[in-house]
Amino acid sequence: TAGSSTIENTQPLVLNYVKGTLALAHNGNLVNAPELRREPAYDGAIFQTTIDSEVIAYHIARERCKVGTAEEAVANAMKKIKGAYSLVISSPRKLIGARDPFGFRPLVIGKRDNAYMPLCIGKRDNAYILTSETCALDTIGATFVRDVLPGEIVTINKDGIKSNLMMHDPKKEARCIFEYIYFARPDSNFDGVSVYHSRIMA
């Protein structure tokens, strides 16, 4: 994400606001981050970081004050933000994953039979994980479930997974070639494509 490598820019960002607490981790870059930061800044908002992740977190928190659920707030914020991103948002009772409508940045769902792992929510035999790369699932002994689709919001709670394809348009999907040839580990897979195989083919 955009911003310098300083301690205040460390993720996940944790927000304490009127509705409670939200933690957010973000992979990607927004093309309209300066615009989205300018409006609340002139209204008196105080930003603690220089990363566009905080801009996303601010708009999610702002929308959460207007709607009934955190996932609705994420959906409304996604209508404002533009660029390449995958998001993981944690509230006390939910884990929410969201992927940009083009699918530039990867996001996958995994599963492991242990509900006491960090960043996992679910029953003892139904613990789910959100991560950018499938190799992270291998590291903790979790199994791959599926990719989060471009424009999809997934909500994970004690009852399982719920999907919202609010911004999914298969005709507008795109991929970032650098994920396959530079950013990702070669033992990962994105959208059914092996990173290692794509590098061999390139």
N, C-alpha and C positions, 0 to 999 in steps of 0.2 A: 504494500500500500504506500501511498505518497507520504512524505514526511521524513524527518531526520531520525537517526538511530540514537535516541535519548531515552532515559528511564521513563519519562512521562508518556512516551509513545508506546510503551509496552502493552501488548494485548494478552488476555482479554481486557477490554475496558469494562469497568463496573460502575453503573449509575445508580445513585439513590435519589429517587424522585417521589412525587406525591403519591403514585400508585404502588410504590415498593422499590424493588431492586431488579435491575436487568444487567446481565453480563453479555458482551458482544465480542465476537472474533470475526475478522473480515480479511478476505483474500481478494486482492484486485485493486483497481483504480477507477475513480469516478471522473468523468470529463466535466461535470458541472459542479464539482465540490466548492470552488470559490463562490459561485453564485448562491449555493445552498447555505454556505457559511455567512455570507454577507448579510442576508435578511435578518436572521436571529441576532447576529452581532450588533446590528444597529438598533435592535429592540432591547438590548441590554444583556443578552446571553454572554456568559463568560466561558470561553473554551480553555481547557487545560492542556491540550495537545496541539500538534501541528498536522495530525494525520486526518485523512478524509473519513476514517472509521468513526471518529467522534461526531462528525457531521451526520452520518447515518444514524448513530445512536441517539443523537439529539432529536432528529425528526421522528424516529420510532417512539421515543418517550413523549414527544409532543402529540403525536397521533393517538397514543394510548390514553391520553386524557380525554379524548373525544369519543372513543369507541369502547365496546364491551370486552374485547379480548386482545391479547398480545399479538395473535396472528393477524387480526384485522389491522392492527397498527402497523405491522410489518408490510402487509399488502398495500396500505395507503402510502407508506414511505417509499415503497418500490415504484409507485407511479411517479414519484418526484425525482428519484436518483437515476442517473444515466451513466452507463459505462460497463466495465467488466467487474463482476463481483460474485462471490459466494459468501453467505453469512451464516453464522451459528449464533443464536440468541438463546440465553438461558434465563428463565424466571424460576421462582421457587418451586413451581409445579409443572413446568413445561420445558422442553427443549425444541427449538424451532430452527429449521434450516431453510434457506432460500437461495435460489440461483438466478443470475441475471437472465432476461428473456432470450438472449442470443446463445447462452451456454458457453461463453468465453472461458469462465473459470469453472473447474470441476468441483463436484460435491457428491459424496457417496454415503450410502447408509450401510452400516454393518450391524452384526448381532453377536452377542456373546452371552452364555448362560452364567452371568454373574452380575447381579444388580448393584454390587458395592464398588464397582470401578468408578474412578473419576470421570465426569462428563457423560455418564450413562444414566438413563432414566428407564424404568420399567420393572416388571415383576422379576422374581428371581430367575425364572426360566425364559425371560423375554426382555433382556436388556439391549437397548439399541444405541448405536454410536453414529455420530456424524463426523466426517473427516474429508479433507481435500483429496487424499490419495489412498488407494487401496493397499499400498504397502504398509500403511499405519495399522490396518486391520490385521495383517499378517504378524506384525510385531507383538500385538497383544493377544493373539490367538483367537481373534474374532473372524466370523465368516462374512463374506460380501453378500449383501441382500440385493441392492440395485443402485443405479445412479439416480440422483435427484435430477429431474428433467429441467431443461431450460424454462425459466419463468414459473417454476413450481415452488410452492411453500409446503413443507412437511412439518407437522406438529406431532411431537412424541410426548406422551404422558403415561401414567400408570396403566391406561387402558390399551396402549399400543400406538399405531401410527395412523394419522389422518392426513390426506393429501388435498391440496387446493391448486388446481392448474390455472390460476387466474390470468397469467400473462403468457401462456404457452401457445406459440404459433409455429408449427413445424416448418413453414415456408420461410421463416425469418431466422432460423437457427444458423449459427456460425461457430467456428472454433478458433482458438488461438494456437497457431502452429508452434509457438515457443513452448507451450505446455508439453508438447510431444518431443521436441528436439532439444530443449534446454532446461526448462524449469523442473520438470517432474523426474522422479527416480525411475530408472529403466524397468524396475520390477512392478510398476503400477499399470493400471488399466483405466482408461477413461472412455465412457460411452461405448464399451465393447471393443475398444482398440488397445492393443498392447503398445506401451511406450517403447519397449525394446524393439518390437517388430517394426514400428513406424520409423525408428532411427536406422534400422537395417535397410528399409525400403528407400529412405531418403538418400 
